[in-house]
Amino acid sequence: MRLRFLGTSSENGDCPAAYETSNGTVAIQGKLVLDPQALGDAVNLGLGEAIVEIPREMLEFIPKE
């Protein structure tokens, strides 16, 4: 899989960021959520999956299609 950078709301070059993948999906770079209570609220979090936190303004970089 390859990533194509879509945008960031960061001014200093670190996360968050949005990417389009060569698989036709979207990948998000953000802060990994490690809080056990928050992870307990996740629905069907599977092996190899993670929850990341991003600011709402990052949604503008995610393509509608």
mmCIF file of the N, C-alpha and C atoms, coordinates in Angstrom:
data_MODEL
# 
_entry.id   MODEL 
# 
loop_
_atom_site.group_PDB 
_atom_site.id 
_atom_site.type_symbol 
_atom_site.label_atom_id 
_atom_site.label_alt_id 
_atom_site.label_comp_id 
_atom_site.label_asym_id 
_atom_site.label_entity_id 
_atom_site.label_seq_id 
_atom_site.pdbx_PDB_ins_code 
_atom_site.Cartn_x 
_atom_site.Cartn_y 
_atom_site.Cartn_z 
_atom_site.occupancy 
_atom_site.B_iso_or_equiv 
_atom_site.pdbx_formal_charge 
_atom_site.auth_seq_id 
_atom_site.auth_comp_id 
_atom_site.auth_asym_id 
_atom_site.auth_atom_id 
_atom_site.pdbx_PDB_model_num 
ATOM 1   N N  . MET A 1 1  ? 0.852   -1.175 0.000  1.00 0.00 ? 1  MET A N  1 
ATOM 2   C CA . MET A 1 1  ? 0.000   0.000  0.000  1.00 0.00 ? 1  MET A CA 1 
ATOM 3   C C  . MET A 1 1  ? 0.895   1.234  0.000  1.00 0.00 ? 1  MET A C  1 
ATOM 4   N N  . ARG A 1 2  ? 0.463   2.253  -0.704 1.00 0.00 ? 2  ARG A N  1 
ATOM 5   C CA . ARG A 1 2  ? 1.155   3.543  -0.749 1.00 0.00 ? 2  ARG A CA 1 
ATOM 6   C C  . ARG A 1 2  ? 0.215   4.622  -0.221 1.00 0.00 ? 2  ARG A C  1 
ATOM 7   N N  . LEU A 1 3  ? 0.806   5.694  0.315  1.00 0.00 ? 3  LEU A N  1 
ATOM 8   C CA . LEU A 1 3  ? 0.034   6.817  0.836  1.00 0.00 ? 3  LEU A CA 1 
ATOM 9   C C  . LEU A 1 3  ? 0.288   8.058  0.001  1.00 0.00 ? 3  LEU A C  1 
ATOM 10  N N  . ARG A 1 4  ? -0.791  8.820  -0.240 1.00 0.00 ? 4  ARG A N  1 
ATOM 11  C CA . ARG A 1 4  ? -0.674  10.122 -0.904 1.00 0.00 ? 4  ARG A CA 1 
ATOM 12  C C  . ARG A 1 4  ? -1.172  11.169 0.079  1.00 0.00 ? 4  ARG A C  1 
ATOM 13  N N  . PHE A 1 5  ? -0.324  12.102 0.458  1.00 0.00 ? 5  PHE A N  1 
ATOM 14  C CA . PHE A 1 5  ? -0.643  13.135 1.431  1.00 0.00 ? 5  PHE A CA 1 
ATOM 15  C C  . PHE A 1 5  ? -1.786  14.009 0.927  1.00 0.00 ? 5  PHE A C  1 
ATOM 16  N N  . LEU A 1 6  ? -2.812  14.214 1.773  1.00 0.00 ? 6  LEU A N  1 
ATOM 17  C CA . LEU A 1 6  ? -3.948  15.060 1.415  1.00 0.00 ? 6  LEU A CA 1 
ATOM 18  C C  . LEU A 1 6  ? -3.914  16.411 2.119  1.00 0.00 ? 6  LEU A C  1 
ATOM 19  N N  . GLY A 1 7  ? -3.456  16.436 3.359  1.00 0.00 ? 7  GLY A N  1 
ATOM 20  C CA . GLY A 1 7  ? -3.398  17.708 4.064  1.00 0.00 ? 7  GLY A CA 1 
ATOM 21  C C  . GLY A 1 7  ? -3.196  17.529 5.554  1.00 0.00 ? 7  GLY A C  1 
ATOM 22  N N  . THR A 1 8  ? -2.930  18.664 6.201  1.00 0.00 ? 8  THR A N  1 
ATOM 23  C CA . THR A 1 8  ? -2.736  18.682 7.640  1.00 0.00 ? 8  THR A CA 1 
ATOM 24  C C  . THR A 1 8  ? -3.223  20.003 8.209  1.00 0.00 ? 8  THR A C  1 
ATOM 25  N N  . SER A 1 9  ? -3.585  19.991 9.461  1.00 0.00 ? 9  SER A N  1 
ATOM 26  C CA . SER A 1 9  ? -3.924  21.236 10.148 1.00 0.00 ? 9  SER A CA 1 
ATOM 27  C C  . SER A 1 9  ? -2.787  21.641 11.069 1.00 0.00 ? 9  SER A C  1 
ATOM 28  N N  . SER A 1 10 ? -1.678  20.921 11.012 1.00 0.00 ? 10 SER A N  1 
ATOM 29  C CA . SER A 1 10 ? -0.518  21.187 11.855 1.00 0.00 ? 10 SER A CA 1 
ATOM 30  C C  . SER A 1 10 ? 0.325   22.299 11.251 1.00 0.00 ? 10 SER A C  1 
ATOM 31  N N  . GLU A 1 11 ? 0.813   23.168 12.106 1.00 0.00 ? 11 GLU A N  1 
ATOM 32  C CA . GLU A 1 11 ? 1.679   24.238 11.623 1.00 0.00 ? 11 GLU A CA 1 
ATOM 33  C C  . GLU A 1 11 ? 3.154   23.917 11.811 1.00 0.00 ? 11 GLU A C  1 
ATOM 34  N N  . ASN A 1 12 ? 3.471   22.886 12.591 1.00 0.00 ? 12 ASN A N  1 
ATOM 35  C CA . ASN A 1 12 ? 4.880   22.576 12.834 1.00 0.00 ? 12 ASN A CA 1 
ATOM 36  C C  . ASN A 1 12 ? 5.314   21.245 12.216 1.00 0.00 ? 12 ASN A C  1 
ATOM 37  N N  . GLY A 1 13 ? 4.488   20.665 11.351 1.00 0.00 ? 13 GLY A N  1 
ATOM 38  C CA . GLY A 1 13 ? 4.897   19.495 10.591 1.00 0.00 ? 13 GLY A CA 1 
ATOM 39  C C  . GLY A 1 13 ? 4.647   18.140 11.207 1.00 0.00 ? 13 GLY A C  1 
ATOM 40  N N  . ASP A 1 14 ? 4.109   18.087 12.431 1.00 0.00 ? 14 ASP A N  1 
ATOM 41  C CA . ASP A 1 14 ? 3.798   16.775 12.990 1.00 0.00 ? 14 ASP A CA 1 
ATOM 42  C C  . ASP A 1 14 ? 2.314   16.490 12.805 1.00 0.00 ? 14 ASP A C  1 
ATOM 43  N N  . CYS A 1 15 ? 1.800   15.446 13.447 1.00 0.00 ? 15 CYS A N  1 
ATOM 44  C CA . CYS A 1 15 ? 0.410   15.056 13.242 1.00 0.00 ? 15 CYS A CA 1 
ATOM 45  C C  . CYS A 1 15 ? -0.528  16.178 13.661 1.00 0.00 ? 15 CYS A C  1 
ATOM 46  N N  . PRO A 1 16 ? -1.736  16.209 13.209 1.00 0.00 ? 16 PRO A N  1 
ATOM 47  C CA . PRO A 1 16 ? -2.443  15.208 12.410 1.00 0.00 ? 16 PRO A CA 1 
ATOM 48  C C  . PRO A 1 16 ? -2.255  15.414 10.903 1.00 0.00 ? 16 PRO A C  1 
ATOM 49  N N  . ALA A 1 17 ? -2.574  14.371 10.155 1.00 0.00 ? 17 ALA A N  1 
ATOM 50  C CA . ALA A 1 17 ? -2.513  14.446 8.698  1.00 0.00 ? 17 ALA A CA 1 
ATOM 51  C C  . ALA A 1 17 ? -3.492  13.431 8.111  1.00 0.00 ? 17 ALA A C  1 
ATOM 52  N N  . ALA A 1 18 ? -3.915  13.701 6.882  1.00 0.00 ? 18 ALA A N  1 
ATOM 53  C CA . ALA A 1 18 ? -4.821  12.798 6.171  1.00 0.00 ? 18 ALA A CA 1 
ATOM 54  C C  . ALA A 1 18 ? -4.120  12.323 4.898  1.00 0.00 ? 18 ALA A C  1 
ATOM 55  N N  . TYR A 1 19 ? -4.357  11.067 4.540  1.00 0.00 ? 19 TYR A N  1 
ATOM 56  C CA . TYR A 1 19 ? -3.756  10.449 3.359  1.00 0.00 ? 19 TYR A CA 1 
ATOM 57  C C  . TYR A 1 19 ? -4.812  9.660  2.603  1.00 0.00 ? 19 TYR A C  1 
ATOM 58  N N  . GLU A 1 20 ? -4.637  9.569  1.295  1.00 0.00 ? 20 GLU A N  1 
ATOM 59  C CA . GLU A 1 20 ? -5.413  8.640  0.483  1.00 0.00 ? 20 GLU A CA 1 
ATOM 60  C C  . GLU A 1 20 ? -4.491  7.451  0.223  1.00 0.00 ? 20 GLU A C  1 
ATOM 61  N N  . THR A 1 21 ? -5.027  6.243  0.280  1.00 0.00 ? 21 THR A N  1 
ATOM 62  C CA . THR A 1 21 ? -4.191  5.065  0.070  1.00 0.00 ? 21 THR A CA 1 
ATOM 63  C C  . THR A 1 21 ? -4.340  4.535  -1.355 1.00 0.00 ? 21 THR A C  1 
ATOM 64  N N  . SER A 1 22 ? -3.369  3.770  -1.766 1.00 0.00 ? 22 SER A N  1 
ATOM 65  C CA . SER A 1 22 ? -3.452  3.134  -3.083 1.00 0.00 ? 22 SER A CA 1 
ATOM 66  C C  . SER A 1 22 ? -4.538  2.067  -3.118 1.00 0.00 ? 22 SER A C  1 
ATOM 67  N N  . ASN A 1 23 ? -5.091  1.726  -1.956 1.00 0.00 ? 23 ASN A N  1 
ATOM 68  C CA . ASN A 1 23 ? -6.210  0.780  -1.881 1.00 0.00 ? 23 ASN A CA 1 
ATOM 69  C C  . ASN A 1 23 ? -7.553  1.472  -2.070 1.00 0.00 ? 23 ASN A C  1 
ATOM 70  N N  . GLY A 1 24 ? -7.544  2.813  -2.252 1.00 0.00 ? 24 GLY A N  1 
ATOM 71  C CA . GLY A 1 24 ? -8.789  3.548  -2.417 1.00 0.00 ? 24 GLY A CA 1 
ATOM 72  C C  . GLY A 1 24 ? -9.449  3.916  -1.098 1.00 0.00 ? 24 GLY A C  1 
ATOM 73  N N  . THR A 1 25 ? -8.705  3.821  -0.002 1.00 0.00 ? 25 THR A N  1 
ATOM 74  C CA . THR A 1 25 ? -9.233  4.185  1.310  1.00 0.00 ? 25 THR A CA 1 
ATOM 75  C C  . THR A 1 25 ? -8.525  5.442  1.807  1.00 0.00 ? 25 THR A C  1 
ATOM 76  N N  . VAL A 1 26 ? -8.903  5.894  2.987  1.00 0.00 ? 26 VAL A N  1 
ATOM 77  C CA . VAL A 1 26 ? -8.286  7.065  3.608  1.00 0.00 ? 26 VAL A CA 1 
ATOM 78  C C  . VAL A 1 26 ? -7.591  6.619  4.885  1.00 0.00 ? 26 VAL A C  1 
ATOM 79  N N  . ALA A 1 27 ? -6.392  7.121  5.126  1.00 0.00 ? 27 ALA A N  1 
ATOM 80  C CA . ALA A 1 27 ? -5.645  6.842  6.357  1.00 0.00 ? 27 ALA A CA 1 
ATOM 81  C C  . ALA A 1 27 ? -5.461  8.148  7.112  1.00 0.00 ? 27 ALA A C  1 
ATOM 82  N N  . ILE A 1 28 ? -5.540  8.069  8.424  1.00 0.00 ? 28 ILE A N  1 
ATOM 83  C CA . ILE A 1 28 ? -5.426  9.244  9.281  1.00 0.00 ? 28 ILE A CA 1 
ATOM 84  C C  . ILE A 1 28 ? -4.251  9.082  10.224 1.00 0.00 ? 28 ILE A C  1 
ATOM 85  N N  . GLN A 1 29 ? -3.447  10.132 10.332 1.00 0.00 ? 29 GLN A N  1 
ATOM 86  C CA . GLN A 1 29 ? -2.350  10.190 11.301 1.00 0.00 ? 29 GLN A CA 1 
ATOM 87  C C  . GLN A 1 29 ? -2.814  11.082 12.441 1.00 0.00 ? 29 GLN A C  1 
ATOM 88  N N  . GLY A 1 30 ? -2.807  10.551 13.639 1.00 0.00 ? 30 GLY A N  1 
ATOM 89  C CA . GLY A 1 30 ? -3.232  11.322 14.797 1.00 0.00 ? 30 GLY A CA 1 
ATOM 90  C C  . GLY A 1 30 ? -2.649  10.740 16.068 1.00 0.00 ? 30 GLY A C  1 
ATOM 91  N N  . LYS A 1 31 ? -3.082  11.270 17.174 1.00 0.00 ? 31 LYS A N  1 
ATOM 92  C CA . LYS A 1 31 ? -2.621  10.774 18.466 1.00 0.00 ? 31 LYS A CA 1 
ATOM 93  C C  . LYS A 1 31 ? -3.327  9.463  18.786 1.00 0.00 ? 31 LYS A C  1 
ATOM 94  N N  . LEU A 1 32 ? -2.558  8.447  19.110 1.00 0.00 ? 32 LEU A N  1 
ATOM 95  C CA . LEU A 1 32 ? -3.099  7.142  19.449 1.00 0.00 ? 32 LEU A CA 1 
ATOM 96  C C  . LEU A 1 32 ? -3.869  7.237  20.761 1.00 0.00 ? 32 LEU A C  1 
ATOM 97  N N  . VAL A 1 33 ? -5.109  6.762  20.757 1.00 0.00 ? 33 VAL A N  1 
ATOM 98  C CA . VAL A 1 33 ? -5.929  6.758  21.972 1.00 0.00 ? 33 VAL A CA 1 
ATOM 99  C C  . VAL A 1 33 ? -5.577  5.507  22.771 1.00 0.00 ? 33 VAL A C  1 
ATOM 100 N N  . LEU A 1 34 ? -5.084  5.716  23.971 1.00 0.00 ? 34 LEU A N  1 
ATOM 101 C CA . LEU A 1 34 ? -4.673  4.607  24.833 1.00 0.00 ? 34 LEU A CA 1 
ATOM 102 C C  . LEU A 1 34 ? -5.519  4.513  26.097 1.00 0.00 ? 34 LEU A C  1 
ATOM 103 N N  . ASP A 1 35 ? -6.379  5.483  26.329 1.00 0.00 ? 35 ASP A N  1 
ATOM 104 C CA . ASP A 1 35 ? -7.209  5.518  27.532 1.00 0.00 ? 35 ASP A CA 1 
ATOM 105 C C  . ASP A 1 35 ? -8.140  4.302  27.548 1.00 0.00 ? 35 ASP A C  1 
ATOM 106 N N  . PRO A 1 36 ? -8.045  3.426  28.557 1.00 0.00 ? 36 PRO A N  1 
ATOM 107 C CA . PRO A 1 36 ? -8.857  2.210  28.608 1.00 0.00 ? 36 PRO A CA 1 
ATOM 108 C C  . PRO A 1 36 ? -10.363 2.489  28.590 1.00 0.00 ? 36 PRO A C  1 
ATOM 109 N N  . GLN A 1 37 ? -10.787 3.567  29.240 1.00 0.00 ? 37 GLN A N  1 
ATOM 110 C CA . GLN A 1 37 ? -12.214 3.895  29.255 1.00 0.00 ? 37 GLN A CA 1 
ATOM 111 C C  . GLN A 1 37 ? -12.695 4.275  27.855 1.00 0.00 ? 37 GLN A C  1 
ATOM 112 N N  . ALA A 1 38 ? -11.913 5.082  27.147 1.00 0.00 ? 38 ALA A N  1 
ATOM 113 C CA . ALA A 1 38 ? -12.271 5.458  25.774 1.00 0.00 ? 38 ALA A CA 1 
ATOM 114 C C  . ALA A 1 38 ? -12.282 4.235  24.872 1.00 0.00 ? 38 ALA A C  1 
ATOM 115 N N  . LEU A 1 39 ? -11.280 3.386  24.991 1.00 0.00 ? 39 LEU A N  1 
ATOM 116 C CA . LEU A 1 39 ? -11.226 2.178  24.159 1.00 0.00 ? 39 LEU A CA 1 
ATOM 117 C C  . LEU A 1 39 ? -12.378 1.236  24.466 1.00 0.00 ? 39 LEU A C  1 
ATOM 118 N N  . GLY A 1 40 ? -12.865 1.263  25.705 1.00 0.00 ? 40 GLY A N  1 
ATOM 119 C CA . GLY A 1 40 ? -14.038 0.467  26.070 1.00 0.00 ? 40 GLY A CA 1 
ATOM 120 C C  . GLY A 1 40 ? -15.298 0.929  25.358 1.00 0.00 ? 40 GLY A C  1 
ATOM 121 N N  . ASP A 1 41 ? -15.314 2.186  24.920 1.00 0.00 ? 41 ASP A N  1 
ATOM 122 C CA . ASP A 1 41 ? -16.460 2.728  24.183 1.00 0.00 ? 41 ASP A CA 1 
ATOM 123 C C  . ASP A 1 41 ? -16.417 2.370  22.695 1.00 0.00 ? 41 ASP A C  1 
ATOM 124 N N  . ALA A 1 42 ? -15.254 1.907  22.211 1.00 0.00 ? 42 ALA A N  1 
ATOM 125 C CA . ALA A 1 42 ? -15.110 1.574  20.796 1.00 0.00 ? 42 ALA A CA 1 
ATOM 126 C C  . ALA A 1 42 ? -15.969 0.358  20.449 1.00 0.00 ? 42 ALA A C  1 
ATOM 127 N N  . VAL A 1 43 ? -16.500 0.355  19.248 1.00 0.00 ? 43 VAL A N  1 
ATOM 128 C CA . VAL A 1 43 ? -17.370 -0.728 18.781 1.00 0.00 ? 43 VAL A CA 1 
ATOM 129 C C  . VAL A 1 43 ? -16.584 -1.619 17.819 1.00 0.00 ? 43 VAL A C  1 
ATOM 130 N N  . ASN A 1 44 ? -16.504 -2.895 18.131 1.00 0.00 ? 44 ASN A N  1 
ATOM 131 C CA . ASN A 1 44 ? -15.885 -3.897 17.256 1.00 0.00 ? 44 ASN A CA 1 
ATOM 132 C C  . ASN A 1 44 ? -14.453 -3.555 16.859 1.00 0.00 ? 44 ASN A C  1 
ATOM 133 N N  . LEU A 1 45 ? -13.653 -3.079 17.800 1.00 0.00 ? 45 LEU A N  1 
ATOM 134 C CA . LEU A 1 45 ? -12.253 -2.776 17.518 1.00 0.00 ? 45 LEU A CA 1 
ATOM 135 C C  . LEU A 1 45 ? -11.505 -4.097 17.363 1.00 0.00 ? 45 LEU A C  1 
ATOM 136 N N  . GLY A 1 46 ? -11.045 -4.355 16.145 1.00 0.00 ? 46 GLY A N  1 
ATOM 137 C CA . GLY A 1 46 ? -10.430 -5.641 15.836 1.00 0.00 ? 46 GLY A CA 1 
ATOM 138 C C  . GLY A 1 46 ? -8.926  -5.642 16.017 1.00 0.00 ? 46 GLY A C  1 
ATOM 139 N N  . LEU A 1 47 ? -8.355  -6.824 15.926 1.00 0.00 ? 47 LEU A N  1 
ATOM 140 C CA . LEU A 1 47 ? -6.906  -6.987 15.983 1.00 0.00 ? 47 LEU A CA 1 
ATOM 141 C C  . LEU A 1 47 ? -6.249  -6.164 14.886 1.00 0.00 ? 47 LEU A C  1 
ATOM 142 N N  . GLY A 1 48 ? -5.219  -5.434 15.214 1.00 0.00 ? 48 GLY A N  1 
ATOM 143 C CA . GLY A 1 48 ? -4.529  -4.614 14.224 1.00 0.00 ? 48 GLY A CA 1 
ATOM 144 C C  . GLY A 1 48 ? -5.181  -3.274 13.981 1.00 0.00 ? 48 GLY A C  1 
ATOM 145 N N  . GLU A 1 49 ? -6.294  -2.983 14.655 1.00 0.00 ? 49 GLU A N  1 
ATOM 146 C CA . GLU A 1 49 ? -6.971  -1.695 14.506 1.00 0.00 ? 49 GLU A CA 1 
ATOM 147 C C  . GLU A 1 49 ? -6.636  -0.798 15.692 1.00 0.00 ? 49 GLU A C  1 
ATOM 148 N N  . ALA A 1 50 ? -6.719  0.500  15.475 1.00 0.00 ? 50 ALA A N  1 
ATOM 149 C CA . ALA A 1 50 ? -6.434  1.467  16.530 1.00 0.00 ? 50 ALA A CA 1 
ATOM 150 C C  . ALA A 1 50 ? -7.383  2.647  16.380 1.00 0.00 ? 50 ALA A C  1 
ATOM 151 N N  . ILE A 1 51 ? -7.579  3.352  17.465 1.00 0.00 ? 51 ILE A N  1 
ATOM 152 C CA . ILE A 1 51 ? -8.354  4.596  17.449 1.00 0.00 ? 51 ILE A CA 1 
ATOM 153 C C  . ILE A 1 51 ? -7.350  5.739  17.537 1.00 0.00 ? 51 ILE A C  1 
ATOM 154 N N  . VAL A 1 52 ? -7.478  6.713  16.639 1.00 0.00 ? 52 VAL A N  1 
ATOM 155 C CA . VAL A 1 52 ? -6.640  7.907  16.701 1.00 0.00 ? 52 VAL A CA 1 
ATOM 156 C C  . VAL A 1 52 ? -7.524  9.128  16.854 1.00 0.00 ? 52 VAL A C  1 
ATOM 157 N N  . GLU A 1 53 ? -6.988  10.134 17.508 1.00 0.00 ? 53 GLU A N  1 
ATOM 158 C CA . GLU A 1 53 ? -7.725  11.364 17.763 1.00 0.00 ? 53 GLU A CA 1 
ATOM 159 C C  . GLU A 1 53 ? -7.210  12.453 16.834 1.00 0.00 ? 53 GLU A C  1 
ATOM 160 N N  . ILE A 1 54 ? -8.146  13.141 16.161 1.00 0.00 ? 54 ILE A N  1 
ATOM 161 C CA . ILE A 1 54 ? -7.789  14.241 15.266 1.00 0.00 ? 54 ILE A CA 1 
ATOM 162 C C  . ILE A 1 54 ? -8.737  15.411 15.517 1.00 0.00 ? 54 ILE A C  1 
ATOM 163 N N  . PRO A 1 55 ? -8.313  16.632 15.209 1.00 0.00 ? 55 PRO A N  1 
ATOM 164 C CA . PRO A 1 55 ? -9.216  17.769 15.313 1.00 0.00 ? 55 PRO A CA 1 
ATOM 165 C C  . PRO A 1 55 ? -10.284 17.710 14.211 1.00 0.00 ? 55 PRO A C  1 
ATOM 166 N N  . ARG A 1 56 ? -11.448 18.235 14.488 1.00 0.00 ? 56 ARG A N  1 
ATOM 167 C CA . ARG A 1 56 ? -12.541 18.222 13.502 1.00 0.00 ? 56 ARG A CA 1 
ATOM 168 C C  . ARG A 1 56 ? -12.167 18.888 12.182 1.00 0.00 ? 56 ARG A C  1 
ATOM 169 N N  . GLU A 1 57 ? -11.314 19.914 12.232 1.00 0.00 ? 57 GLU A N  1 
ATOM 170 C CA . GLU A 1 57 ? -10.966 20.611 10.987 1.00 0.00 ? 57 GLU A CA 1 
ATOM 171 C C  . GLU A 1 57 ? -10.217 19.716 10.002 1.00 0.00 ? 57 GLU A C  1 
ATOM 172 N N  . MET A 1 58 ? -9.726  18.572 10.456 1.00 0.00 ? 58 MET A N  1 
ATOM 173 C CA . MET A 1 58 ? -9.074  17.637 9.549  1.00 0.00 ? 58 MET A CA 1 
ATOM 174 C C  . MET A 1 58 ? -10.048 17.011 8.567  1.00 0.00 ? 58 MET A C  1 
ATOM 175 N N  . LEU A 1 59 ? -11.331 17.009 8.894  1.00 0.00 ? 59 LEU A N  1 
ATOM 176 C CA . LEU A 1 59 ? -12.325 16.376 8.017  1.00 0.00 ? 59 LEU A CA 1 
ATOM 177 C C  . LEU A 1 59 ? -12.381 17.025 6.641  1.00 0.00 ? 59 LEU A C  1 
ATOM 178 N N  . GLU A 1 60 ? -11.968 18.286 6.531  1.00 0.00 ? 60 GLU A N  1 
ATOM 179 C CA . GLU A 1 60 ? -11.994 18.964 5.239  1.00 0.00 ? 60 GLU A CA 1 
ATOM 180 C C  . GLU A 1 60 ? -11.047 18.313 4.225  1.00 0.00 ? 60 GLU A C  1 
ATOM 181 N N  . PHE A 1 61 ? -10.052 17.584 4.689  1.00 0.00 ? 61 PHE A N  1 
ATOM 182 C CA . PHE A 1 61 ? -9.086  16.960 3.792  1.00 0.00 ? 61 PHE A CA 1 
ATOM 183 C C  . PHE A 1 61 ? -9.527  15.592 3.303  1.00 0.00 ? 61 PHE A C  1 
ATOM 184 N N  . ILE A 1 62 ? -10.589 15.047 3.858  1.00 0.00 ? 62 ILE A N  1 
ATOM 185 C CA . ILE A 1 62 ? -11.042 13.715 3.469  1.00 0.00 ? 62 ILE A CA 1 
ATOM 186 C C  . ILE A 1 62 ? -11.976 13.828 2.267  1.00 0.00 ? 62 ILE A C  1 
ATOM 187 N N  . PRO A 1 63 ? -11.625 13.195 1.148  1.00 0.00 ? 63 PRO A N  1 
ATOM 188 C CA . PRO A 1 63 ? -12.453 13.287 -0.052 1.00 0.00 ? 63 PRO A CA 1 
ATOM 189 C C  . PRO A 1 63 ? -13.832 12.675 0.171  1.00 0.00 ? 63 PRO A C  1 
ATOM 190 N N  . LYS A 1 64 ? -14.828 13.249 -0.460 1.00 0.00 ? 64 LYS A N  1 
ATOM 191 C CA . LYS A 1 64 ? -16.202 12.758 -0.337 1.00 0.00 ? 64 LYS A CA 1 
ATOM 192 C C  . LYS A 1 64 ? -16.408 11.467 -1.102 1.00 0.00 ? 64 LYS A C  1 
ATOM 193 N N  . GLU A 1 65 ? -15.605 11.221 -2.098 1.00 0.00 ? 65 GLU A N  1 
ATOM 194 C CA . GLU A 1 65 ? -15.747 10.019 -2.939 1.00 0.00 ? 65 GLU A CA 1 
ATOM 195 C C  . GLU A 1 65 ? -14.615 9.065  -2.695 1.00 0.00 ? 65 GLU A C  1 
# 
